[in-house]
Amino acid sequence: MKFIYPLIAATALISACAPGAAIDSDMERGLIGAALGYGAAKAVNGNGDRGAIVGGLAGVFCDDAGFCSRSRY
C-alpha cells in the first residue's frame, strides 16, 4: 500500500499547479492538496488521514520544489 502515497502526492501537485489555476498562496495549495489526497486515499481504500497529510505537504511545497512556479510573460 506504500506505493499509493507517491500517486497521491502527484495528484495533489498536478491539481494545485494546473495551468491557469487561480491558486496563489501556499495555504490554498495545501488545502486543495489535502482534500485531494484524502479523496485519492479513500478511493483506493487507504488511510484518508495519511493521504491528506501527504497531499497537503505536496501542495504547500510544490512551488518551493519548482513544480508550481508561475510562468512570467
Contacts in CASP RR format, 6 or more apart in sequence:
PFRMAT RR
TARGET T0000
AUTHOR 0000-0000-0000
METHOD contacts of the structure
MODEL  1
MKFIYPLIAATALISACAPGAAIDSDMERGLIGAALGYGAAKAVNGNGDR
GAIVGGLAGVFCDDAGFCSRSRY
1 46 0 8 1.000
4 40 0 8 1.000
4 41 0 8 1.000
4 44 0 8 1.000
4 46 0 8 1.000
5 50 0 8 1.000
5 51 0 8 1.000
5 54 0 8 1.000
7 40 0 8 1.000
8 36 0 8 1.000
8 37 0 8 1.000
8 40 0 8 1.000
8 41 0 8 1.000
8 51 0 8 1.000
8 54 0 8 1.000
8 55 0 8 1.000
8 58 0 8 1.000
9 54 0 8 1.000
9 55 0 8 1.000
9 57 0 8 1.000
9 58 0 8 1.000
10 58 0 8 1.000
11 36 0 8 1.000
11 37 0 8 1.000
11 40 0 8 1.000
11 55 0 8 1.000
12 30 0 8 1.000
12 32 0 8 1.000
12 33 0 8 1.000
12 34 0 8 1.000
12 36 0 8 1.000
12 37 0 8 1.000
12 40 0 8 1.000
12 54 0 8 1.000
12 55 0 8 1.000
12 56 0 8 1.000
12 58 0 8 1.000
12 59 0 8 1.000
12 62 0 8 1.000
13 58 0 8 1.000
13 59 0 8 1.000
13 62 0 8 1.000
13 67 0 8 1.000
13 68 0 8 1.000
15 32 0 8 1.000
15 33 0 8 1.000
15 36 0 8 1.000
16 23 0 8 1.000
16 29 0 8 1.000
16 30 0 8 1.000
16 32 0 8 1.000
16 33 0 8 1.000
16 58 0 8 1.000
16 59 0 8 1.000
16 62 0 8 1.000
16 68 0 8 1.000
17 29 0 8 1.000
17 62 0 8 1.000
17 63 0 8 1.000
17 67 0 8 1.000
17 68 0 8 1.000
23 29 0 8 1.000
23 32 0 8 1.000
26 59 0 8 1.000
26 60 0 8 1.000
26 63 0 8 1.000
27 60 0 8 1.000
29 56 0 8 1.000
29 59 0 8 1.000
29 60 0 8 1.000
29 62 0 8 1.000
29 63 0 8 1.000
29 68 0 8 1.000
30 55 0 8 1.000
30 56 0 8 1.000
30 57 0 8 1.000
30 58 0 8 1.000
30 59 0 8 1.000
30 60 0 8 1.000
31 56 0 8 1.000
32 59 0 8 1.000
33 55 0 8 1.000
33 56 0 8 1.000
33 58 0 8 1.000
33 59 0 8 1.000
34 51 0 8 1.000
34 52 0 8 1.000
34 53 0 8 1.000
34 55 0 8 1.000
34 56 0 8 1.000
35 52 0 8 1.000
36 55 0 8 1.000
37 48 0 8 1.000
37 51 0 8 1.000
37 52 0 8 1.000
37 54 0 8 1.000
37 55 0 8 1.000
37 56 0 8 1.000
38 48 0 8 1.000
38 49 0 8 1.000
38 51 0 8 1.000
38 52 0 8 1.000
39 48 0 8 1.000
39 51 0 8 1.000
40 51 0 8 1.000
41 47 0 8 1.000
41 48 0 8 1.000
41 50 0 8 1.000
41 51 0 8 1.000
41 52 0 8 1.000
42 48 0 8 1.000
59 68 0 8 1.000
62 68 0 8 1.000
63 69 0 8 1.000
END
